[in-house]
Amino acid sequence: MPDRLTFEPLTPQRLEDAEAVFNDCGDASRCWCAYWYCSNADYRAGWDSGNRAFFRKLVKRGPPPGLIAYAEGAPAAWCGVAPRRVFDRLNRSRSFAAVDDKDVWSVNCFIVAKKHRRQGLLRRLVRAAVEHARRQGAVAVEAYPVDRAARRKPGSGDLFPGTLAAFLDEGFVEVARRAATRPVVRKDL
């Protein structure tokens, strides 16, 4: 991975850069992170163009829903990071239900452009997300990664929420596990 990486909040001015990253990844170009914000029915109904329109509105109304990573000035990756309370799916989920009443931030999605995969970018994105949340006043950051060791048959979709190992390597600790392969991990700030 190039040493010259920068991480910027996704503002309307950077929307085209995010779209370039999403469009370089099959399912991401149809999901557009709407999964975390919408009901299952709305998410499925919006698959592709509807979810893209949702994402564009989300970015344009602000605040930034995540970070864009740039490798030597070119868009390389996306990381969804925002206050937990804005993610409707988390508010309704049994598996990812709130552990306590702390006003935590959530890191829930990673998309890496093909050219930049398998270069260790995930851990750098986790670090950048934690720092972004810290700058915004977060008291803790949570994530809902896949424990690939607990999965019988890991799939490529496992990488969108990140891997348990990446978060543990960055100082997160498991605080709950209500689904066998999907722990809730947290890092207090």
Number of C-alpha atoms within 10 A of each C-alpha: 12 10 7 9 16 17 21 16 19 24 20 18 9 15 15 14 20 24 18 16 22 25 15 17 14 9 15 22 19 20 21 27 24 27 19 19 18 17 14 13 8 14 21 16 12 20 17 17 14 18 23 21 13 18 19 17 12 17 18 15 10 11 13 17 18 25 25 28 27 18 17 12 10 14 23 27 27 27 29 23 26 24 18 21 14 14 18 15 19 19 15 12 10 11 16 20 14 19 12 7 6 12 15 24 28 27 26 22 22 24 27 25 16 12 10 15 14 10 10 11 19 22 18 15 23 21 14 20 25 24 15 20 22 16 9 12 13 20 14 19 26 27 28 26 24 24 17 18 12 11 13 8 7 13 9 6 11 16 17 19 19 25 20 23 15 16 23 15 11 14 12 20 18 16 12 17 14 12 12 11 17 23 21 23 21 24 20 14 13
